[in-house]
Amino acid sequence: MDTFDRAILDALQRDGSLTNSALAQIVNLSASQCSRRRASLEEVGLIEGYAARLNTGKLGFGLRAMVRVNLRSHGQSRDDDFARFIERQSEVRAAFSVSGDADYVLDIHVKDLAAFASFIHEVLLPHPQVSQVRSEIVLKTLKDQMGVDLMSLTTD
């Protein structure tokens, strides 16, 4: 990956809807070169897909929470079972296995506090592997940036 590839990735993570022509202007390559490089970056898996960022609040998802979950016991089959369970929950927008005092951290988006309480008490806590749940309601988002700082990578 060279400087042009990093510039293409940086531009696309900011705006995935860029045409090859617009991308070419940003990174100072021809549209055909951008097209070939973009296809190559997709093929090797550096670009996993494209999506629009939606305003969850305006769409009616008024509550976001970070939920830390501890499991009763551990083992590959138990962890896989919990992962499959989480994958099926539409309220869980992101889930991470973490180090520290929790086994997992879940990013939850729901309509309101009643929907959040229902998810916690009727869905998450009844799961047989869940031993403890601790929640933090997001009061204000200070930064919610997608992507990574590609320009900080060293050149090859």
C-alpha positions in Angstrom: 0.0 0.0 0.0 1.5 3.3 -1.1 0.7 7.0 -0.5 -2.0 7.0 -3.2 -3.7 3.9 -1.8 -3.8 5.6 1.7 -5.1 8.8 0.1 -7.9 6.8 -1.7 -8.8 5.0 1.5 -8.8 8.2 3.5 -11.1 9.9 1.0 -13.5 7.0 0.8 -13.8 6.5 4.5 -14.9 10.2 4.7 -17.3 9.9 1.8 -17.9 6.4 0.4 -20.2 7.8 -2.4 -17.3 9.5 -4.2 -17.1 8.7 -7.9 -13.8 7.6 -9.4 -13.7 11.0 -11.1 -14.2 12.9 -7.9 -11.8 10.6 -6.1 -9.2 11.2 -8.9 -9.3 15.0 -8.3 -8.8 14.5 -4.5 -5.8 12.1 -4.8 -4.3 13.5 -8.0 -4.6 10.4 -10.2 -6.6 9.7 -13.3 -10.1 8.3 -12.9 -9.0 5.0 -14.5 -6.1 4.7 -12.1 -8.4 5.4 -9.1 -10.8 2.8 -10.4 -8.1 0.1 -10.7 -6.7 0.9 -7.3 -10.2 1.0 -5.7 -11.0 -2.4 -7.2 -7.7 -3.8 -5.9 -8.3 -2.4 -2.4 -11.7 -4.0 -2.4 -10.4 -7.3 -3.7 -7.8 -7.6 -0.9 -10.3 -6.7 1.7 -9.1 -3.3 2.8 -12.4 -1.9 1.7 -15.1 -4.1 3.2 -18.1 -2.1 1.9 -19.9 1.2 1.6 -22.6 2.7 3.8 -24.4 5.9 4.5 -24.1 7.4 8.1 -27.6 7.9 9.4 -28.8 10.4 12.1 -30.1 7.9 14.6 -31.8 10.6 16.7 -33.7 12.0 13.8 -34.8 8.5 12.9 -36.3 8.0 16.3 -33.5 6.2 18.1 -33.3 8.6 21.0 -31.3 6.5 23.4 -27.8 5.1 23.1 -26.1 3.1 25.8 -22.8 1.3 26.3 -23.5 -1.9 28.1 -20.8 -4.0 29.8 -21.6 -7.7 30.1 -20.0 -10.4 32.1 -20.6 -14.1 31.4 -21.1 -16.8 34.0 -18.5 -19.0 32.6 -16.2 -19.2 29.6 -15.4 -21.6 26.9 -15.4 -21.6 23.1 -18.9 -23.0 22.7 -20.3 -20.6 25.4 -18.6 -17.6 23.7 -19.9 -18.7 20.3 -23.4 -19.1 21.7 -23.3 -15.6 23.1 -21.9 -14.2 19.9 -24.7 -15.8 17.9 -27.3 -14.4 20.4 -25.8 -10.9 20.1 -25.8 -11.1 16.3 -29.6 -11.6 16.3 -30.3 -8.5 18.5 -31.1 -5.5 16.3 -30.7 -3.2 19.2 -27.0 -4.1 19.4 -25.2 -2.0 16.8 -21.7 -3.0 17.8 -20.3 -5.6 20.1 -16.7 -6.0 21.4 -15.0 -8.7 23.4 -12.7 -6.7 25.7 -10.1 -6.9 28.4 -10.7 -5.4 31.8 -13.6 -5.8 34.2 -16.2 -6.8 31.5 -16.2 -9.6 29.0 -18.1 -7.7 26.3 -19.1 -4.1 25.6 -22.3 -3.6 23.6 -23.3 -0.4 21.8 -27.1 -0.2 22.0 -29.4 2.1 20.1 -33.1 2.1 21.0 -36.2 4.4 20.9 -36.3 5.4 24.5 -35.7 4.4 28.1 -38.7 2.0 28.1 -37.3 0.2 25.1 -33.9 0.0 26.7 -35.3 -1.4 30.0 -37.2 -4.0 28.0 -34.1 -5.0 26.1 -32.1 -5.4 29.3 -34.7 -7.1 31.4 -36.5 -9.2 28.8 -33.7 -10.1 26.4 -30.2 -9.7 27.8 -30.5 -10.6 31.4 -32.5 -13.8 30.8 -29.7 -15.2 28.6 -28.3 -18.2 30.5 -24.7 -17.1 30.1 -25.2 -13.5 31.3 -24.2 -13.0 34.9 -23.9 -9.2 35.2 -24.8 -6.2 33.1 -23.7 -2.6 33.7 -25.0 0.2 31.6 -23.9 3.7 30.8 -26.5 5.9 29.0 -24.9 8.2 26.5 -25.8 11.8 27.5 -23.9 13.6 24.8 -21.7 12.5 21.9 -18.4 14.4 21.9 -16.9 12.5 19.0 -18.2 9.6 16.9 -15.7 9.4 14.0 -15.7 6.5 11.6 -12.5 5.1 10.1 -8.9 5.4 11.1 -6.1 7.9 10.7 -4.5 6.5 7.6 -2.1 9.4 7.1 -0.3 8.4 10.3 0.8 5.1 8.7 4.4 5.0 7.6 5.2 4.7 3.9 6.4 1.4 2.5 
